[in-house]
Amino acid sequence: MAERYNFRIVQMHLTDKCNLRCSYCYEDRARRSTEVMSLATAQEIAARHLTEEGSHKTVELDFIGGEPLLAWDRIVGVVEFVHQRKWPVEHSFSFSTNGTLFNDEIKEWLDRHSCVAFSFSIDGTRAAHDKNRCGSYDRVIRHVPWALDRCKRLKIEPRVKMTIGPDTIPMMAEGIAELHAMGFDRVDANVPYENIWGDNLESSLAVFAEQLDALVEYYLQHPGLEPSRLIHLPIEKMMGTKESKEFPRWCGSGDPMICYDVEGRALPCHRFVTVSTGQAYDGSLSFEPKSWEEMRQGEPSPCVECPFVAACPSCMSLNWLENGDVDRRTHWHCGFILLQIKASAKFKILRLSRDIAAAPPTEDGRTAVSAYQADLDRALYVHDLLTGANL
């Protein structure tokens, strides 16, 4: 049950099937089944959560896969089922797609249903996308103008997801700029959590650092855009971390998220689906917060001593799979996250310095330095700390 949040994200893993074979995909193609969640199961899940008693006020029904458009009739069937009556819980619908399977029928239906939002997976430039995602760039991009126009007409935020693989890091900054130029105000981008770097880790980190610097300059020159999380991690979470009794977490796996596989089995999130883990998960659907003391027991996690742990993204499913505990984090991506934290601090320092310089004097003759000083001091501290660590 979602007790710590006032919203619930209900994922329906409609199908393992996908028409692409992306290079970094966390789902094992050898384990993919041809099953599709039955419409009756999907409708029952929707009805259960739209009448579920609890503290959450809203429910987002999120259709995933595989490629969810391969189960398009299930999406339509659930949405139209929900629209047949009033529910005590506010709700919305979403799905993530590789964007290659849109047709006139799907577009026409979506144009009539503003309650359904969706996110494209586009990996930036043509070269980067085609390298990662099976040469599918042209099949995706031809649908972007329609999608952006739909979002404008229906007042929906356009969504795009970009994944950065080992071969496409040198194209990262250019790719994000290109997606913004297409009309996406916000670009969600990340490197995978899996250990996919092999012998190229050090060289990848060096190129990643250069690309982050390029992103800092890009967003300073385009202040109207929402910065990518790559250079906009919440470094403010670092301060006061140890005063909290709870060891920090990043994602919402288990709470407020819940996922149902094709057979309707409940899981903490989509990354616990068997096609991803290779193991049948039969543990808790919601994870009680751990204390700092609990994390120091047994074999202590190095994250306990890391000053950046509260600002560090982590995949709870991968932690469980590799370490047997959702809170004992994997460390393959630590170098990438530390570089992102340093870039986030640099971006904040430069942006705050610019804002301070441009701010008019206050009535007592002082500038707005005091209003920004705490944030600026925090960013300077973080940047100096990581610079001293030669990052």
N, C-alpha and C positions, 0 to 999 in steps of 0.2 A: 504493500500500500504506500502511496505517496503521501507521507505525513509531514515531511520537512519543506514541502513546496506547495504553492497554490495552483500548480498546473501539472498536467500529466502528458507525456509523450508516449503514445501507443503505436509501436511499430508492427506492421504486418509484413513478414518476409514471404511475399506471395509466391516466389519461385526462385529456385537456384539457377535457372537457365539464363544465359546471356548470349547475345549475338556478337560480342567482342571478347578479346583475350588480352586485356591490358597488362602491361609488363609488371606492374607493381601490385596487382590485385591480391588482396588478402584471402580471397576465397580460392580454395584448391579445385582447379578444374577437374581433376581426377575424381573428386568426390561429388561433383554436381549430379543431382538427380533430375529427372524429367517431371517430377511431381509439381503440381500447382495447388495452392491452398484452395479448398472448396469454397464456393460462394457462401454456403450455409455457415461454415466455420468463420469466415471473415465477418459476416453479418452478426453472428452471435457474439464475437469479440467486441465489435463496435457497440452493440446494445448493452453488453455487460458494463463497459466502461462509461457509457453515457448515462447510466443509471446508478453507478457505483457510489456509495456513500463514502465521504472522506473530506479532507480539507481542500482538495484541489477544486478550483473554480472553472478551469478550462481544460479541454482535452484536444490534443492534436492527433488525428489519425494519420499516420505516416506510412505510405506504401513503399516497400523497398524490395530488393532482390540481391543477386541476379539483376536482371533488367526488368523493372516492374511493368513496362509497356508491353512485354510479352504476355502479361496477364491483364491486359487492358479491360477485359470484360468484368474482371473482379473489382477493379477500381470503380467502374461505372455502377456495378451492382451494389457496392457498399454505399456510395454517395447517394444514389437514388433511394435506397432503402432508408437511410438516415433521414432523408428529406420527406418521408411519408408521414412523419409525426413530430411533435415537439418533445424535446428532451430537457431534463432538469439541469443539464450541464452544458455550458457553452462549448462549441466545438469548431474545428476547422480541419482541412485536409491538405496533405502535401505528398509529394513524391520526388525522388531523385532519379535522373535519367541520363543515359549517355547521349540522348538527343538525336539518335539516328532513325528512330522508328515513327516519328510524327507523320501523320497523313491528314488529308482533308477532313475525314470523319472525326478523328481525335481532336483536331484543332477547332472544328465547329462546336463540338461538345464542350471543350474547355472554354471557348468564348462565351458560352451560356452559363458557366459555373464559376463565378468569381470567388467562391469559397475554396477553390482548389489552387494551391500554389505549387510550383515545382522548381527544382534546381537543375541547371545544366552541369555536366562535367566537361569542362573544356580546359586543356592544359596549356593555354597561352598561345604562342605562335603556332603557325601551321607546322613548322618543323618539329617543335617539341610535342605537339599533340599527336602528330602522325607517328612519331617514334614511340610514344608511350601507349597509344590507343589505336593500333591496328590500321593506320592510314585512314581514319574516319573523319578527318577535319571537314572536308567539303560536305559530307552528309549531315554534319551537325550545324555548321555555320549557316547553311541556307534557311534554317528555321529560326535563327536568332532575331531577324527583323520582326517577324510575326510575334515572337514571344515578348520582345521589348514593347511593341505597340500594344499588345494585350495588357501588359503590366501597367502601362500608362493609362489606358482606357479604364481599366478596372481598379486602378489605384492599389496595385500590388507591388511590393518591392521585388525587382528582378534579382534572381539568385544565380550565382555561378560558383563552382568548386573547381579548384586547380590543384593537382597533385604534382609534386616535384620529385622526379626520379633521378637516379645517379647520372643518367645520360643527358638530362635536361636542365641541370642546375645552371649552366652557363647562359641559358635563355630565360631565366626566372624573371628578372626585372623587366626585360622587354615584353615578356608574355603578360605580366600583370598590367603594364601600361597599355598593351594592346586590348586587353579585355575592358579596361576603363574606357578606352577610345570607342569601343563598340557600343557603349551605353550602359555598362554595368557600373553603378555607383560604388558598389562594394564587391571586393573579390576575396573569397575565402580560400586561402592557400596554405599548404603544409607539406612537410616531408613525411614519409611513412614512419611509423613507429618500429616496424620490423627491421631485423638485421639484414639489410639488403646491400650493404656498402662494400663488403669484401675487402680486398687489398687497396681500394681506392678511397678509404675513409679520409685520410689526411689531405689528399689533394682535393677531395670534394668539399671538405671544410674550408679550405683556402679560397676556393671559388665561391662558395656560399657567402663567406664574409664580404667578398668584393661585391656580390650581387645585393647584399643587404645594404651596403653603403650607397649603391646606386638607387635603391628604393627610398632610402632616407632623402636623398637629393630630389628624387621625383616627387615625393609627397610634400616636401617643402615648397616646391614650385607649383604644386596643385593643391592649395589649402582647402578647396571646396570638396575634395574627395575624402571619403572615409578611409583611413590608412588600413592596409592589410595587417592582420594580426601578426604577421611575420616581424613587423617592427613596432607593434603596438600591444605587446604583452603587458598584463597588469602588474607592473613592478611595484605599484603602491601596496600590493598584497604582502610584500615581503615584510614591511614594517609592522611590528606587533604580532608576528606569527607565533612566537613562543608564548605569548600571553594567552593565546587560545588553548583550551584544553584538548581540542580535537586536532589530530594530524590532518593536514590539508589534502583535499582531493580536487581534481579538476573536472572530470566529466560527470554526467548524471546517470551513469549506468546503475540500474536497479532502483534509483530514486532521483529524479522523477520518471526515468525511462523504464519501459517494459517492452519486450519483443515477443512475438509469436512466430514460430517456424511454420513451415508448410503444413504440418500436421496439427497445428494449433497448440503445441507445447509452449508454455511460458518460459521466458529467459530474461536475464537482466538487461540485455541490449542486443543489437544485431551482430555484434562481434562474438557473441557466445554461440551463434548458430553452428551446428556441426560441420557444415561445409567450410567454415572458417577455421575451426579449432581442430577438427579431426577427432574430437572427443565428445561424448554425450555429457552435457552439464546437468547435474542433478542437485546443485547446491541451492543456497538461498537466493530469492528473487530481490531482496533488498539487503543492503550491507550496513550494519550498524557502524557508526563512526568509531575509529580507533583513537586512543589517546597517544600522546607522545611517549608515555612510559611503556605502553604495549608495544610500540614500534622499536623500542630499545631492548626488549626481551628476546631471548633466544639469540639468533644470529642478527645483530643489529644491521639495519639498512643504512647504507652510506647517505641516503637522502635525509636522514634525521639530522645530520650535521651540515647539510647544504643550506646556505643562507637564501637560496633562490627557490626552495622547494614549493612554496606557495604560489609562485608565478610560473610553475613548470607544468605543461600539459603532460598527461599520462593516459595510457589505455589500460583500463582496469581488467579487461578480458585478457590482453596479452600478458599482463602481470600475473594473473591467475594461471595462465597456460604455462608460462616459463618458470614461475616461482611459487606457485601454489597458493598465492595470496594476492587479492586485488590491490592491496596497498604496498606490496613490496615491488617496487618499480623496476622495469628493465632499464638498462643504461646505454643501449646502443645509440640512442639519439641525443645523449646529454650534450655532446659538443655542439650540435645544431641548436639546441635550446639555449645554451649559454651565449652563443653568438647572437641569437634573436633577442635575448634580454639586454645584451650590450648595445645592440642596434636600437632597441626600444628606448633605452636610456639616452643614447645620442640624439635620437629624433626628438625626444621630449626636451632635452637641453637646448637644442637649436631652435625649436619652435617656441619655447617659453622665452628664450632670450630675445627672439624677434618680437614676440608679443609685448614684452616689457619695454623694449626700445620704442615701440610704436604707441604705447599707452599714454594718454594725456595725463598731466599732473592732476592730483586730487586737490580738494579745497585747501588742504594745509600745505600744498606745494610739493608734496612727495609724489613719486610715480607709483605705479601699481605693483612695485616690487613685492610688497608685503603680501599681496593677494596670491602671488605665484611662488613665494619664497620656499614654502614647505615642499611643493612639488619639485622645484628646481634643486633644492638641497638633496632630496631623495634621489633624483636622477643622477646628480653629480657623484653621490656616494656610490651608487651601483656601477656607474661607468668607471670610476676610479678603481673600484674593487676588481672588476674584470680586466681592466687594463693592466693592473698589477699582476694578474694571473696570466698575462701574455695572450689574452684572447682578442 
